[in-house]
């Protein structure tokens, strides 16, 4: 470890429907950073994808901490990132991307950081893009033998050309079923469809967030179980966390249940028999390998009263807010948040060093 704190860029906000959650995650990570190891440097991104200067980013976060709205104000710039902000980013030793959802968790930000040659926390471009795309991720998980909900994917063009056919295909699942954006998060744009009369508005809400929509069977009264996966140094096997359970009195685990309803409970470790717990941990590790994840992943499961298990989705940038399960699970595993942050950042640095050796270490013709 260096004899002085290294600079850790924390990227937050962004052109995503999860803008507010990103700000909360960044606050939590910056507050928990071990200041003997890391000096966090905030880089706030507005809803149009424009980066604020570092000083302004810090001022915005300080204002939010004093009670200002959880919103990155519009940057007064004609370019996405100006020269000085780019230079400040490149002076950092590592990056913790905390933009959830589109433009942050879908491979776009990861590709930008790859081009800059900066080490960063989490999965690479391909794994990020795949895990973010629920429809294609389910195809990969099915091929790996991991059970997922029966589903269909429709596009905006499908809906516009023959909405009646789409609703007819969806009705095969029976009622209720779920409609959600294929590339979305925090259940924004997700609806539980109870009847034909509510189906069209549900599809429209999902298409407002993405041009592809996933329609999937609903499991009756499922338990919501989550498992974290953490990478290991020196090529070691990833580690599956203890399991946690989400309990909410709401109809399903929507945005309000996740972030606003005080009645939502996070229980860690979850009350599960040993065999089921092992199976979910093994499935989490299999899903990690199937998508080629790195650094961290949270796997979200549904368990039915009949014993069925479905893996709902994978999150490559899970939340770090006070209402987020990923840090809670590793706290239960004996890894407090400051240590978890250290591990994640060091994993990102190690992966970058390995990639450089692989790409440039050999001889060239």
N, C-alpha and C positions, 0 to 999 in steps of 0.2 A: 504494500500500500504506500502511496506517495506520502511524503512528510508534511504535505499541506493539502487542504481540500481541493479536489478537482472540480471543474465546472460541469454541472449537469443541466443541460437544456431541458426544460419541461414545456412541451407544446400543448396548448389548450384552446378551447373554443371551437372555431372552425365552421365551415359551411355545412353543418349537419343539424338534423332535427334534435340531436342529443347535445347541443351546444351547452346548455345549462349543466347537464350532468358532467360534461368534460371539465367545466370550471370547478365543480365540487371535487372531482377526483384529483385535479391538480392541486387544489388547496390542501387536501389530505396528504398527498405525496410530499409536497414541499414542507409541510409542517413536521412530517415524520422523518425526513432525511437526517441521517447522522452527519451533523455539520463538521465533524472531524474528518469525514471522508469526502463529503460532497457539498459544494456550494450551488444550490439550485438557482437557475437563471430562467425566469419565465419568458415565454414567447407566445403572446396572445394573438389569435387569428380571428378576424371578424367573420360575420355570416356570409360575406362575399368572397372569403378565402384570402383576404389581404392581411399581411402581417403587420402588427404594430411594432414600433421601435422598442427596444428592451426597457428603456426608462419608462415609457408610457405603459408598457405591459405590467411592470411592477406597480405603477401607480394605480392602474385599473384594479389589480388584485387587492391592493391595500384598501382601496375604496369599497370593494365588495366585502372585504373583511369587516368594514365598519358599518355595513348595512345597505350599501348601494345595490341596485338591481344586478342580478347575476347575468350579465350581458357584456360581451366585448363590444365597445363602441366602434363605429365605422372608422376605418383607417383613412387618414387624409393623404392618400397616395394614388398615383396613377398606374402603379405596377403592383403585382402580388407581393413582392418582397424587395425592399430597396437595398442598395449596396451596403450601407452601414449595418443593417439588420442581418444580412447574409454574412457579413464579416464576423459579427458577434456570434452567430450560430456556429460558424466554422472554427471559432476559437474554443468552443466547448469540447470537452473530452469524451462526452457521451450524450445521448439524447433519450429522453423518456417521452415517447409519443402518447398523449392522453386525449387525443381527439377521437371520441367514440363514433362509430358509424361511418357514413359516407365521407370521403376525402381523408379520413384518418385511419380507419380500420380496414379499408378495402384494398390496400396495396398502393394507393396513390402517394401518400406521404412516405411510405417505405421506399418507393422507387426514387423519390426526390432525395432522401437521405443516402440511398445507395450511390446516386450520382455524385453526391458531395463527398463520399468516402467516409461518412460518419458512422461510428458504431451506435446502435440503438436497441432499446428493449423490445423484445417480442419477435413475432414471426416475420419471415421475409415477404417479398412481394407476392409470390405465388400462393403461399399458404394463407396469407391475409385475405387475398382476393377470393380464394376458394371458400374459406370459412364464412366470410361475409355474405356470400351468395347462397342463401338457404336451399334453393332449388338444386343447384349443382352439387352442393355439399352433401345433400341427401343421397344423390346418385352415387357419390363416392362411398358414403357410409354403407349404403345397401350392398355395393360390390364387396365391401370388406366384411360383410356378414353382420353388421350392426343394425339392430332393429330400429326403424323410424316409422313415423305415422304415414299411412297411405295418403298420397297427395297427387295433385296435378298442378302444373304451372301454366298460367295463361299470360299473354302479353296485352299491351294496350291495343295493338292491332287486332288481336283475337276478339277483344271485347267490343271494339268499334264495328267489326265486320259482322259479328253474330252473337250478341249478348245472350240471346235465348239458348243457343247451343251451350255456351259456357255455364249457364245456370242449370241446364239439364245435366251436364257432366258432373257438376258439383253436387247435385242432389243425390247422386249415387252413394255418397257418404252418409246420407241421412242427416237429420237435424239433431243437435246443433253441429256445425262445423266451423272451422276458423278460416279467415281470410287475412293475409298479412303480406306486406311488401317483401319481395324476395331478398332485397338488400336493405334491411332496416334494423333498428335496434330499439331497446327500451319499450317494446310493444307499441310504439307510435305507429298509427295507421292500421293497427290490428283490431279486428272485430270478431265477435262470436255471433254467428248467424243462427238464429233460432227458427226462422221461417223463410219462405220464398219472398215474402214482402220486404224483408230487411236485407236481402242478399245484394241487390243492386247498389244500395248506398254503401254497403261494406266494401264491395269491389272498387267503387269510386274513391273511397277514403284511402284504400291501399294504393291505387294507381296515382293518387296525389303525391305519394312518397317515392314511387319507383315505377318504371315502365314494365316490370314483370311482377306478377302476383302469384303467391303460393296459396292454394286452397287445400286444406288438409282435414282429415277426419279428427273429430274431438274424442278424447278418451273420457268416459264418464267419471266425474269426481276423482281426478287423479291426485296423488301426492306429488309435490314439486320438490325434487331432490337435486342438489348441485354438488359437483366435485371439481376441485381445482387440480391442475397439473402444473408442476414446476420443473424446468429443465435442471440438469446437473452439469457441473464443470467437467472438463477433460473427457468429454464424450460419454459420460456416465448415463445410466438409464434415468429417464424422467421419473419424478415422484408424484404419486397420486395422494391428495390430501384426505383427511377424514371427510365424511359426507355431511352435508348440511341440508336442512329442510326449510322451505318457505311455507308459512301458513298465513292465509289471508281470508277474511270473511267475504271478499268481493267475488264476483262471478268467475273471474279468472285473474291471473297475475298480470294486470295491466300497468300502465305508467303510474297511475295514482297509487296502486298497491305497492309498487316498487319504491316510490320516492316520497309519497305524501301522506299515506294512511298510517296513523300511529298504531292501528290495530294489527298491522302486518307483523308477523313474528319471524325471526331468524333463529333457528335451533341448530346448534352445532356442539357436539356431533349429533347427527340424526339418530332417531330410534329405529334401527333396522337390524334384522338378524344378520349374523356374521356372513352367511353365504351370499345373501343379497348385496351386502356392502362390498364384499370382494368382487362380485360380478360387475357392479357399477364402476368400481375402480379399474378393473381390467378393461372394461369397455371404453372408459375415458382414455386409457393409455393406447388402446387400439385406434381410437379416433384421432388422437394426437399423431400417431404414426401414419395413418391413412392420408391426412392432409399435409403432412410434413411440417408440423408446427415446431416452434422454438420459443424458448423463454417461458411463456405462460399461456395457459388456456383455462377457461372455465367451461365445463360440460354440464348442460342442463337436461335433466331426465324427468320423465313422467312415469309413475308406477300406478297401475290400475288395481282396483279391488280384486280382480281375477288373477293378479300376478304378472300381467303383461308389463313389459318395460319398453319405452321408446326413448331414444336420444333425441331431444328436441332441437338443440342447436349447440354450436361451439362459438365461444367468444374469445378472440385473440387479444383484445384489449378490454378485459373485464373492468368493471367499476372499482374505484378505490374510495368511494364515499363512505360515510358512516352507515349507510343503508346497503352496502355492497357485501356480498357473501365471500368473494375471493380472499380478501385479507383476513376475514373472520375465520375461514377454514384453516389457513396456515398459522394463524394465532393458536388455534386448537391443536395444531401439529407441533407447537413449540417454536414457531418461527414468528416473532413479533414483526410489526410492519417495518421498522428501520432495518432490520436484518433482511427482510424479504426484498426491500428496495435494493439494498447492497447486492444481494445475490442476482437479482434480475439485471442490474446494470453490468455487473461483472460478466454475466453470461453473454450480454450483447457485445461487450468488448472482446471477449474470447472468440465469439463467432466471427466478428469482423477480422480478427487476426488470422483465423483459420481460412477465411475466404480469400484473403490477400495471398497467403501462402499457396493456396490451391490454384489461384488464377495466374499468379506472377512468379511462383517459386521455381517453375521448371525452365528448361532451356527453350528457346524460340528458334524456329527455322528461319 
